[in-house]
Amino acid sequence: MKLQNKVALVTGGSRGIGAAISKALALEGAKVVFTYHSNPDSAQKVLDEIRINGGEGRIFQADASSFTDAQKTVDFVLSEFNALHILVNNAGITRDSLILRMSEEDWDEVINTNLKSVFNYSKAAIKPMINQREGKIINISSVVGIIGNAGQANYVAAKAGVIGLTKTLAREFASRNINVNAIAPGYIETDMTAKLTDTQKQAILNLIPLKRIGKPEEIAKAVVFLASDDANYITGQVLCVDGGMVM
Ligand code: NAP
């Protein structure tokens, strides 16, 4: 197992990509704390699955857009497991519309949940990582943060911001043995993409050279790699896991 004796924190682990990441990290031996926002039942199911497979985990309710909640989450991780080696900033939402129709609330909610959350959790997690002299931070961005997308100005701005923040944190903390990387998923089958119309789905599929939708587990595998010692010489990078959409 690649992550034996490591402690991991995943934001938004109750569903979709975050649930797959939490389960994959636990299967590799990490003790995993994951947060949820509004779905305690889904979170409990993910935790049950981790435990059935012999893993160790905890769940914690927190709003990723709140710095106070982020600090409380990190304090909880440290009180439960006395360390924090891996942080995965995954929590995210969409509130799509063309910018002329986009409300200020929708802009703020997406920026706070998808971008400010990465600031919140990274700031709270970096102190224990510095004390331990090691850490891995993996931020879930999106291919649209690289290429843009009509109808998602708030989401794209947040995901592009996550890439800039990733590179800056990588530079600020490389000397502390903390690696910071981003993953840019393409089109992955989760509740988030279930909202798309068939026409929208077909239009996206036409852009994917591998001609299929990705699975949450395929993002989780990339997270496990970046969280492991196999990736010790990689920092400040954006890994697209997207069937070749962006190249
Ligand atoms: P999802 O199925 O909608 O799941 C979102 C997760 O985020 C849930 O666990 C949810 O918790 C949590 N969450 C939402 N708001 C939160 C908040 N304020 N505080 C804490 N947790 C919160 O989404 P997904 O498709 O798995 O997406 C996961 C990440 O991948 C997101 O950052 C997304 O932008 C990114 N991504 C997804 C795709 C894709 O095609 N699916 C592509 C590129 C990037 P509750 O269930 O408790 O509400």
Boltz pocket constraint, residues with backbone or C-beta under 6 A from the ligand:
constraints:
  - pocket:
      binder: B
      contacts: [[A, 11], [A, 12], [A, 13], [A, 14], [A, 15], [A, 16], [A, 17], [A, 18], [A, 35], [A, 36], [A, 37], [A, 38], [A, 39], [A, 40], [A, 42], [A, 62], [A, 63], [A, 64], [A, 65], [A, 89], [A, 90], [A, 91], [A, 92], [A, 93], [A, 113], [A, 114], [A, 140], [A, 141], [A, 142], [A, 143], [A, 184], [A, 185], [A, 186], [A, 187], [A, 188], [A, 189], [A, 190], [A, 191], [A, 192], [A, 193]]
      max_distance: 6.0
